[in-house]
């Protein structure tokens, strides 16, 4: 009997398949696919204060992991991530930013241009 590897979440498996198709032509999406395919313990966790410290106003950021609500954000940024805590979503939206899923970002920006990876 072989040991099962990789994510067991069906939506995450579908995202990885979608990213594999994009990874053929784009190194950016290949990097995101590799990070998303990691085990849960190795995925990135980013707090709001980190986004505020690193991001510029009006920038699009992708976090291949989870965004948590520690700290405050004062900049208008678009953030795409696998998961958001409910308070993190609220804080980003109150700062006039947007929260996106990675699938939504793929549809809006298929080339991955002007998107920065944080985490």
C-alpha positions in Angstrom: 0.0 0.0 0.0 1.4 3.4 -1.0 1.3 6.5 1.2 -1.0 9.2 -0.2 0.8 12.5 -0.9 -0.4 15.9 -1.8 -3.5 17.8 -0.8 -6.8 15.9 -0.3 -9.0 18.9 -0.5 -10.9 18.7 -3.9 -10.9 22.4 -4.5 -7.2 22.6 -3.9 -6.6 19.7 -6.2 -8.6 21.5 -8.9 -6.6 24.7 -8.3 -3.3 22.8 -8.7 -4.5 21.3 -12.0 -5.4 24.8 -13.3 -2.1 26.1 -12.2 -0.2 23.3 -13.9 -1.8 24.3 -17.2 -0.6 27.9 -16.6 2.8 26.8 -15.4 3.7 25.5 -18.9 4.0 29.1 -20.2 4.7 31.1 -17.0 7.4 30.7 -14.4 5.3 32.9 -12.0 2.4 30.5 -12.0 4.8 27.5 -11.7 6.2 29.0 -8.5 2.7 29.5 -7.2 1.7 26.0 -8.1 4.7 24.6 -6.2 3.9 26.6 -3.1 0.2 25.7 -3.1 1.1 22.0 -3.6 3.1 22.0 -0.4 1.8 20.3 2.8 -0.3 22.4 5.1 2.4 22.8 7.7 4.8 24.2 5.1 2.4 26.8 3.6 2.9 30.4 4.2 1.1 32.4 6.8 1.2 36.2 6.5 -0.2 38.8 8.9 -1.9 42.1 7.9 0.9 44.2 9.4 3.4 42.5 7.0 1.3 43.4 4.0 1.1 47.0 5.2 4.9 47.1 5.7 5.9 45.5 2.4 3.1 46.5 -0.1 2.8 49.8 -2.0 -0.5 51.5 -2.4 -2.6 50.1 -5.3 -0.4 47.0 -5.7 -1.6 43.4 -6.3 -0.2 40.8 -3.9 -0.5 37.0 -3.9 -0.1 34.9 -0.8 0.1 31.1 -1.5 -1.2 30.3 2.0 -3.3 32.1 4.6 -3.7 35.7 5.5 -4.2 36.4 9.3 -5.6 39.6 10.9 -2.8 40.6 13.3 -2.1 44.3 12.9 -3.6 47.0 10.8 -3.4 48.0 7.1 -3.6 51.5 5.8 -2.9 50.9 2.1 -5.3 50.1 -0.7 -4.0 46.7 -1.9 -5.5 43.8 -3.8 -4.7 40.5 -2.0 -5.1 37.0 -3.5 -4.7 34.0 -1.2 -5.8 30.5 -0.6 -7.5 31.4 2.7 -8.3 34.6 4.7 -9.3 34.9 8.3 -12.7 36.7 8.5 -11.1 39.6 10.3 -8.3 39.9 7.7 -10.9 40.1 4.9 -12.7 42.8 6.9 -9.6 44.9 7.5 -8.5 44.7 3.9 -11.9 45.7 2.6 -12.1 48.6 5.2 -8.9 49.9 3.8 -10.6 50.0 0.3 -8.6 47.0 -0.9 -9.9 43.8 -2.4 -9.6 40.2 -1.4 -9.5 37.6 -4.2 -9.1 33.9 -4.4 -6.2 32.6 -6.5 -8.7 31.4 -9.2 -10.1 34.9 -9.5 -6.6 36.3 -9.9 -5.9 33.8 -12.7 -9.0 34.9 -14.5 -8.3 38.6 -14.1 -4.5 38.4 -14.8 -3.7 35.2 -16.7 -0.1 36.4 -17.4 0.6 37.2 -13.7 2.0 40.6 -14.6 2.6 43.2 -11.9 1.8 40.7 -9.1 4.1 40.2 -6.1 4.5 37.1 -4.0 4.6 37.7 -0.3 5.4 35.2 2.4 
